[in-house]
Structures are given as C-alpha cells and as structure tokens.
C-alpha cells in the first residue's frame, strides 16, 4: 500500500495552497489501471456495488471497463442510468424493496432482482404481472455458521439480508409465473483480506446452497457471491491476490456446477483511488495525550466511527521530525468524531494538512455531512494530469432552507 503517487501529491499540494476547507481527490488513472486487470478473466461476471462510491466519473470508469451495476435504491439507479448505462446491465439488491420501488425499477427497464424475502417475491411477481414482463430473480440466502464461528458481516446476530434455508422452504416457485428463479445470492462478510479464508467460506456454502436449489426445484445457473473483498488500511495488513482469488473462484464454479459466478465489488474496485485532505486546526496536550483537531472528521469520513478501523493518514509536507502517537479528532461536538490514533511527526502544527488514503470507497457518501452545518467537502478527479472540480465546497446555505 502506497499513500500518494507523485501526480496525486502534486495535485493535493496545489489544492491545499488554494483552499482552506477539506476535499477529496480521486485518481482515475490508478482506478482505470486497476479495473483493467480485474476484467482480464472469464471466471466471474463483475458488478459494481454503487454504494461504495456513486460519483459520476467513477461510474463512468467502471462502465468503460465493462462492469455491470448493482444498485440498492432509486437514487443509485437514476445515477447509473444518467451515465447512459443500459438498464439491462443493472441488478437490484438491498433489503428494503417496497412494491413502489419495484414498480419504478421495472418501469425503468430493470429485469434482474435479488429477492430478500417471501414478500419481495410476491411483490416482484405482482408488479411484473401488471407490467407484463418476465424477471430474473436470485434468492438471497443467509447461512448460520458452526457454533463458535462468526458471520463476518453480522457477527453472532442475525442480519436483515435474505432468509435462511429453512425459511425459503416455504417458497413454491410455481406460484410465480412471471419470475425466472435461476440463481442464489450469498454475501455475509466485509473487507476480507485472506484469500484462503474467502475460499474456505465459499467452499462451505456450496452444499447448503445446492441442496436448497434442489429442494425448491431451481435449476441453479447463477451463484452470486456478493462482495467483501478487502483492501488494507494499515501498512502491515495483507493484500489480496486477484490471481489467487480467480483460481479459487474457478474451483467454486466447477464444484457448484453453475453456468455463471457473479460478484459485486465495491471497496475492492474503487477504494484505493481516493484521498481526503483536511487542514489541521490545532494540536494540544491533554492528560498526557497528544490531540490533533482537524477541520474535517466523521462529517466527511464516518467509517472509523462505524467500524473502529481507521483510514491511513500522513502529513502532506515532508518532515524529518521523529513521530509520536497522536489522536485525531474532527470538528463535531461528539466524542464519536475521532479518526483514530496515528504516529505523525512531532512538528505537526496548525499550518499543516493531513491526507487520508484508501478513501475511494465509503468516504463522503457514507458520512454525516449535515451535523453542525460545516462545509460539504469538495470533490476533484485527477486524470492524465488534469485536475477537475466535480463539486466545490459548499457551506450550509447550500442545503438549509
């Protein structure tokens, strides 16, 4: 994991000399090179989980690379369609599909859905009947792990995603003539960094999923493994090998006997292309703890408060000073606004900027920008040496009425 390439550092240096509020920079050259490598294989059909980063330029890069699109809301759908992407390349996931939302998706041309409940199956059939069309439907399955094992996404507790195999047994697929049931969807983990662990989890799923398909009379053509592929957030964290993963997926595909494997990549597709820069407001010593107060915090980067896992950070300027542990805090009036403890140069001061990396996924759109009415962070893209402003920083008058 590298923090800043020379072009990115040059761009952030330029912007920090002009601005006094936080901003994001997305390195599209790095993104495009990464995506080109991901699509040079034939084992798995790749979808982009738009929740990771719905920025237009990011979606356009994924489109150019040949990805399809996994959307979980009306807003995400409209953003994808606005980029000129055909609705046939859209998959609707998400736990809260109401009849109204399903109707909107079908009217907009979407024909592939992941059903999370018996109600959703019924609503999909009703809306497809009213609109005189056929839908491809994958059932989302939530498996329980052996005693002592944790579901990597939901821990020991149940999640709202899908149903267990026993609950799906109540489904009679023949009762829904407008729905073509030909696949199962399983995704229960996040930011996994071990290829061996992923292969083990995928292998454990084959038997219960193929059994469920047999029980329901489904000709299992598609197995959707979701996402969950991780990127490192610390220097000592492992990095997934894409080639090793593809080998593991090829075996899963053979063992499951399916025609297609699908994956919905979010963080693994775009996470490493993004950087977030924020000014330092002050540094102070408090009860023996060196505290750094920043202009931006979880109003722009919420993930550390949600996951207790920090984005990596460095001082923008060069420094030869020794480093020490510093706790980083944002501007919000809540103790939740902490971006972690990091080792930074001792000469850090109120004239400095800090740059957080790995922010291409689950950055600004996962944050809480409206609390305390601070400025919305600006967003820029960098491509072929050209720095483009996607959205300028906006103060609270932009959205307050």
C-alpha positions as CSV (number, residue, x, y, z in Angstrom):
1,X,0.0,0.0,0.0
2,X,1.4,3.4,-1.0
3,X,0.0,6.6,0.3
4,X,0.5,9.1,-2.5
5,X,1.8,8.9,-6.0
6,X,3.7,11.9,-7.3
7,X,0.8,13.1,-9.5
8,X,-1.6,12.9,-6.6
9,X,0.7,14.6,-4.2
10,X,1.3,17.4,-6.7
11,X,-2.5,17.9,-7.1
12,X,-3.1,17.9,-3.4
13,X,-0.3,20.4,-2.8
14,X,-1.8,22.7,-5.4
15,X,-5.3,22.5,-4.0
16,X,-4.2,22.9,-0.4
17,X,-2.4,26.1,-1.3
18,X,-5.7,27.5,-2.7
19,X,-8.3,26.1,-0.3
20,X,-9.0,26.3,3.4
21,X,-11.6,23.5,3.6
22,X,-11.3,19.7,3.2
23,X,-11.5,18.0,-0.2
24,X,-11.4,14.6,-1.9
25,X,-9.2,13.7,-4.9
26,X,-10.0,10.5,-6.9
27,X,-7.1,9.2,-9.0
28,X,-8.8,7.9,-12.1
29,X,-5.6,6.8,-13.8
30,X,-4.9,4.4,-10.9
31,X,-8.6,3.3,-10.9
32,X,-8.6,2.6,-14.6
33,X,-5.4,0.6,-14.5
34,X,-6.8,-1.5,-11.6
35,X,-10.1,-2.1,-13.3
36,X,-8.4,-3.2,-16.5
37,X,-6.7,-6.0,-14.6
38,X,-9.9,-7.2,-12.9
39,X,-11.7,-7.8,-16.2
40,X,-8.9,-9.9,-17.8
41,X,-10.6,-13.1,-16.7
42,X,-13.6,-15.2,-17.7
43,X,-14.5,-17.0,-14.4
44,X,-16.7,-14.4,-12.8
45,X,-19.1,-11.7,-14.0
46,X,-18.4,-8.4,-12.3
47,X,-20.9,-6.0,-11.0
48,X,-20.0,-2.7,-9.3
49,X,-21.7,-2.1,-5.9
50,X,-22.6,1.6,-6.4
51,X,-23.0,2.2,-2.7
52,X,-19.2,2.2,-2.4
53,X,-18.9,5.5,-4.5
54,X,-21.7,6.8,-6.7
55,X,-19.7,9.7,-8.2
56,X,-20.4,10.1,-11.9
57,X,-16.8,9.9,-13.0
58,X,-16.2,6.8,-11.0
59,X,-19.3,5.1,-12.5
60,X,-18.1,6.1,-16.0
61,X,-14.8,4.4,-15.4
62,X,-16.5,1.2,-14.3
63,X,-18.7,1.4,-17.3
64,X,-15.7,1.8,-19.7
65,X,-14.0,-1.2,-18.0
66,X,-17.1,-3.4,-18.7
67,X,-18.6,-3.7,-15.3
68,X,-22.3,-4.1,-14.7
69,X,-24.0,-2.3,-11.8
70,X,-25.5,-3.4,-8.5
71,X,-27.9,-0.7,-7.2
72,X,-29.9,-0.7,-4.0
73,X,-32.0,2.4,-4.2
74,X,-33.9,4.6,-6.6
75,X,-31.3,7.3,-6.3
76,X,-28.5,4.9,-7.2
77,X,-30.5,3.6,-10.2
78,X,-31.1,7.1,-11.6
79,X,-27.5,8.0,-11.1
80,X,-26.4,4.9,-13.1
81,X,-28.9,5.5,-15.9
82,X,-27.9,9.2,-16.1
83,X,-24.4,8.0,-17.2
84,X,-26.0,6.4,-20.3
85,X,-25.9,2.8,-19.0
86,X,-28.5,0.4,-20.3
87,X,-30.9,-0.8,-17.6
88,X,-30.3,-4.4,-18.8
89,X,-26.9,-4.1,-17.0
90,X,-28.4,-3.3,-13.6
91,X,-29.0,-5.7,-10.7
92,X,-31.3,-4.5,-7.9
93,X,-30.2,-5.6,-4.4
94,X,-31.0,-4.3,-0.9
95,X,-33.2,-5.3,1.9
96,X,-35.9,-2.6,1.5
97,X,-37.6,-3.2,-1.8
98,X,-41.1,-2.0,-1.5
99,X,-43.8,-2.6,-4.2
100,X,-43.4,1.1,-5.1
101,X,-39.7,0.8,-5.6
102,X,-40.0,-2.5,-7.5
103,X,-42.6,-0.8,-9.8
104,X,-40.2,2.0,-10.5
105,X,-37.3,-0.3,-11.3
106,X,-39.3,-2.4,-13.7
107,X,-40.7,0.7,-15.4
108,X,-37.1,1.9,-15.8
109,X,-36.2,-1.3,-17.6
110,X,-34.5,-3.3,-14.8
111,X,-35.2,-7.1,-15.1
112,X,-32.7,-8.6,-12.6
113,X,-33.6,-8.7,-8.9
114,X,-32.3,-10.2,-5.7
115,X,-35.2,-11.2,-3.5
116,X,-34.6,-10.9,0.2
117,X,-37.9,-12.2,1.5
118,X,-41.1,-14.1,0.6
119,X,-42.9,-10.7,0.5
120,X,-40.4,-9.4,-2.1
121,X,-41.0,-12.5,-4.2
122,X,-44.7,-11.9,-4.1
123,X,-44.4,-8.2,-4.9
124,X,-42.0,-8.8,-7.8
125,X,-44.5,-11.2,-9.3
126,X,-47.4,-8.8,-8.8
127,X,-45.6,-5.9,-10.4
128,X,-44.2,-8.0,-13.3
129,X,-47.7,-9.3,-14.0
130,X,-49.1,-5.7,-14.0
131,X,-46.3,-4.5,-16.3
132,X,-46.4,-7.7,-18.5
133,X,-42.8,-8.7,-18.2
134,X,-40.6,-11.6,-17.0
135,X,-37.9,-11.1,-14.3
136,X,-34.8,-12.9,-13.5
137,X,-34.7,-13.5,-9.7
138,X,-32.0,-14.6,-7.4
139,X,-32.9,-15.6,-3.8
140,X,-30.6,-14.2,-1.1
141,X,-29.7,-16.8,1.4
142,X,-28.4,-16.1,4.9
143,X,-26.4,-19.0,6.4
144,X,-25.7,-19.7,10.0
145,X,-22.1,-20.7,10.8
146,X,-21.0,-23.5,13.1
147,X,-21.0,-22.9,16.8
148,X,-18.1,-20.6,17.8
149,X,-17.8,-19.2,14.3
150,X,-18.8,-15.6,13.5
151,X,-20.7,-14.4,10.4
152,X,-18.1,-11.9,9.3
153,X,-20.8,-9.3,8.4
154,X,-23.2,-9.8,11.2
155,X,-21.2,-11.3,14.0
156,X,-23.2,-13.7,16.1
157,X,-26.5,-11.9,15.4
158,X,-28.9,-12.2,12.5
159,X,-28.9,-9.6,9.8
160,X,-31.8,-8.3,7.7
161,X,-30.2,-9.7,4.5
162,X,-32.1,-12.6,2.9
163,X,-33.6,-15.6,4.6
164,X,-32.3,-18.9,6.0
165,X,-32.6,-22.1,4.1
166,X,-35.4,-23.3,6.3
167,X,-37.4,-20.1,5.7
168,X,-37.0,-20.3,2.0
169,X,-38.5,-23.8,2.1
170,X,-42.0,-22.1,2.2
171,X,-41.5,-20.8,-1.3
172,X,-43.3,-22.6,-4.2
173,X,-41.7,-21.3,-7.3
174,X,-44.5,-22.5,-9.5
175,X,-46.8,-19.9,-7.8
176,X,-44.9,-17.1,-9.5
177,X,-45.2,-17.4,-13.3
178,X,-43.5,-14.1,-14.2
179,X,-40.4,-14.9,-12.2
180,X,-37.5,-17.0,-13.5
181,X,-35.7,-18.4,-10.5
182,X,-32.3,-19.4,-11.7
183,X,-29.8,-18.2,-9.0
184,X,-28.9,-17.8,-5.4
185,X,-27.2,-14.9,-3.7
186,X,-25.0,-15.2,-0.7
187,X,-23.0,-12.4,0.9
188,X,-22.2,-12.3,4.6
189,X,-18.8,-10.7,5.1
190,X,-16.9,-7.4,4.6
191,X,-13.4,-6.3,3.9
192,X,-11.9,-9.8,3.9
193,X,-8.1,-9.8,3.5
194,X,-7.4,-13.5,3.4
195,X,-7.7,-15.4,0.1
196,X,-7.6,-18.7,2.0
197,X,-10.4,-17.7,4.3
198,X,-12.6,-16.5,1.4
199,X,-12.0,-19.8,-0.4
200,X,-12.9,-21.7,2.7
201,X,-16.1,-19.7,3.2
202,X,-17.1,-20.1,-0.4
203,X,-16.5,-23.8,-0.3
204,X,-18.6,-24.2,2.9
205,X,-21.6,-22.6,1.1
206,X,-21.8,-25.0,-1.9
207,X,-23.5,-27.9,-0.2
208,X,-26.3,-26.0,1.6
209,X,-27.0,-23.8,-1.4
210,X,-27.1,-26.6,-4.0
211,X,-29.4,-28.5,-1.6
212,X,-31.7,-25.5,-1.3
213,X,-31.9,-25.2,-5.0
214,X,-32.8,-28.9,-5.3
215,X,-35.4,-28.6,-2.6
216,X,-37.1,-25.6,-4.4
217,X,-36.8,-27.1,-7.9
218,X,-34.4,-24.4,-9.1
219,X,-32.1,-25.1,-11.9
220,X,-29.1,-23.3,-10.4
221,X,-27.5,-21.4,-13.2
222,X,-26.1,-18.4,-11.3
223,X,-24.4,-18.2,-7.9
224,X,-23.8,-14.6,-6.8
225,X,-21.1,-14.4,-4.1
226,X,-21.6,-10.7,-3.4
227,X,-18.5,-8.7,-2.5
228,X,-16.5,-8.5,0.7
229,X,-13.0,-8.4,-0.9
230,X,-10.9,-6.2,1.2
231,X,-8.2,-3.6,0.9
232,X,-5.5,-2.9,3.5
233,X,-6.0,0.1,5.9
234,X,-2.6,-0.4,7.7
235,X,0.9,-1.0,6.4
236,X,1.1,-4.4,8.0
237,X,-2.2,-5.7,6.6
238,X,-2.1,-8.4,3.9
239,X,-3.2,-7.6,0.3
240,X,-5.5,-10.0,-1.6
241,X,-4.0,-11.7,-4.7
242,X,-6.5,-11.3,-7.5
243,X,-4.9,-14.3,-9.4
244,X,-5.3,-16.5,-6.3
245,X,-8.9,-15.4,-5.9
246,X,-9.7,-16.2,-9.6
247,X,-8.2,-19.7,-9.1
248,X,-10.4,-20.2,-6.1
249,X,-13.4,-18.9,-7.9
250,X,-12.8,-21.3,-10.8
251,X,-12.9,-24.2,-8.4
252,X,-16.1,-22.9,-6.7
253,X,-17.7,-22.6,-10.1
254,X,-16.8,-26.2,-11.0
255,X,-17.8,-27.6,-7.7
256,X,-21.2,-25.8,-7.7
257,X,-21.9,-26.8,-11.2
258,X,-23.2,-23.3,-12.2
259,X,-23.0,-21.6,-15.6
260,X,-22.1,-18.2,-14.1
261,X,-20.5,-16.8,-11.0
262,X,-21.3,-13.2,-10.1
263,X,-19.5,-10.8,-7.7
264,X,-20.5,-7.3,-6.7
265,X,-17.3,-5.4,-6.0
266,X,-17.3,-2.1,-4.2
267,X,-14.3,-1.3,-1.9
268,X,-12.0,-3.7,-3.8
269,X,-12.8,-2.0,-7.1
270,X,-12.5,1.7,-6.1
271,X,-11.2,2.0,-2.6
272,X,-7.6,2.7,-3.4
273,X,-8.2,5.5,-5.8
274,X,-9.4,8.1,-3.3
275,X,-7.7,10.5,-1.0
276,X,-9.1,13.0,1.6
277,X,-7.2,16.1,2.6
278,X,-8.0,18.3,5.6
279,X,-6.4,21.2,7.4
280,X,-5.1,20.9,10.9
281,X,-6.9,23.4,13.3
282,X,-4.6,22.8,16.3
283,X,-2.6,20.4,18.3
284,X,-2.8,20.2,22.1
285,X,-1.6,18.0,25.0
286,X,-4.5,16.8,27.2
287,X,-4.0,14.4,30.2
288,X,-0.8,13.2,28.5
289,X,-2.5,12.5,25.2
290,X,-1.4,14.5,22.1
291,X,-4.6,15.5,20.4
292,X,-5.0,17.0,16.9
293,X,-8.2,18.8,16.0
294,X,-9.0,18.8,12.3
295,X,-11.2,20.9,10.0
296,X,-12.9,17.7,8.8
297,X,-13.8,14.4,10.6
298,X,-16.7,12.0,10.5
299,X,-18.8,14.6,8.7
300,X,-16.7,13.6,5.7
301,X,-15.3,10.2,6.8
302,X,-17.7,8.3,9.0
303,X,-16.2,4.8,8.6
304,X,-13.8,4.9,11.6
305,X,-16.7,5.6,14.0
306,X,-18.7,2.8,12.5
307,X,-16.1,0.1,12.1
308,X,-13.3,1.1,14.6
309,X,-11.0,0.8,11.6
310,X,-9.2,4.0,10.6
311,X,-8.1,5.3,7.2
312,X,-4.3,5.5,6.8
313,X,-3.0,9.1,7.1
314,X,0.2,11.1,6.5
315,X,1.4,14.6,6.8
316,X,1.2,16.3,3.4
317,X,4.5,18.2,3.7
318,X,7.8,16.4,4.2
319,X,9.2,16.3,7.8
320,X,12.4,14.9,9.3
321,X,10.9,15.1,12.8
322,X,10.5,12.0,14.9
323,X,7.0,10.7,15.2
324,X,4.7,10.2,18.1
325,X,1.2,8.8,18.7
326,X,-1.5,11.4,18.1
327,X,-5.3,11.1,18.4
328,X,-7.1,12.8,15.6
329,X,-10.4,14.5,16.1
330,X,-12.8,16.2,13.8
331,X,-14.9,19.4,14.3
332,X,-18.1,17.9,15.6
333,X,-19.4,18.2,19.1
334,X,-19.4,14.5,19.8
335,X,-16.7,12.1,21.1
336,X,-17.6,9.9,18.1
337,X,-15.8,12.3,15.9
338,X,-12.4,10.5,16.1
339,X,-10.3,9.4,13.1
340,X,-8.1,7.2,15.2
341,X,-4.6,7.2,16.8
342,X,-1.7,7.6,14.3
343,X,2.0,8.2,14.5
344,X,2.8,11.5,12.9
345,X,5.8,13.9,13.0
346,X,6.1,15.9,16.3
347,X,6.4,19.2,14.4
348,X,2.9,19.0,13.1
349,X,1.2,22.4,13.6
350,X,-1.9,24.5,12.7
351,X,-0.5,25.4,9.3
352,X,-0.4,21.7,8.2
353,X,-2.6,19.5,6.1
354,X,-3.2,15.7,6.7
355,X,-4.1,13.4,3.8
356,X,-6.1,10.2,4.4
357,X,-5.8,7.4,1.7
358,X,-7.9,4.4,0.7
359,X,-10.9,6.8,0.7
360,X,-12.3,5.9,-2.8
361,X,-15.0,3.7,-1.2
362,X,-17.2,4.5,1.8
363,X,-16.0,8.1,2.0
364,X,-18.1,11.2,1.6
365,X,-21.4,9.5,0.7
366,X,-21.2,7.3,3.8
367,X,-20.6,10.3,6.1
368,X,-22.8,12.6,8.1
369,X,-22.1,16.0,6.5
370,X,-25.0,18.0,7.8
371,X,-24.4,17.7,11.6
372,X,-23.2,21.1,12.9
373,X,-23.6,22.7,9.5
374,X,-19.9,22.6,8.5
375,X,-18.9,22.9,4.8
376,X,-19.5,20.0,2.4
377,X,-16.2,18.7,1.2
378,X,-15.2,19.5,-2.4
379,X,-14.5,16.6,-4.7
380,X,-11.9,16.5,-7.6
381,X,-10.8,13.9,-10.1
382,X,-7.3,13.6,-11.5
383,X,-6.9,12.0,-14.9
384,X,-4.0,12.3,-17.4
385,X,-2.6,15.1,-15.3
386,X,-5.8,17.1,-15.5
387,X,-7.4,18.1,-12.2
388,X,-11.2,18.6,-12.5
389,X,-13.6,20.0,-9.8
390,X,-16.6,17.8,-9.6
391,X,-18.2,19.7,-6.7
392,X,-16.9,22.8,-5.0
393,X,-17.0,23.1,-1.2
394,X,-20.5,24.2,-0.2
395,X,-21.5,25.9,3.1
396,X,-24.7,25.1,5.0
397,X,-26.7,27.7,3.0
398,X,-26.4,25.2,0.1
399,X,-28.9,22.8,1.8
400,X,-30.6,24.7,4.6
401,X,-33.9,26.4,3.9
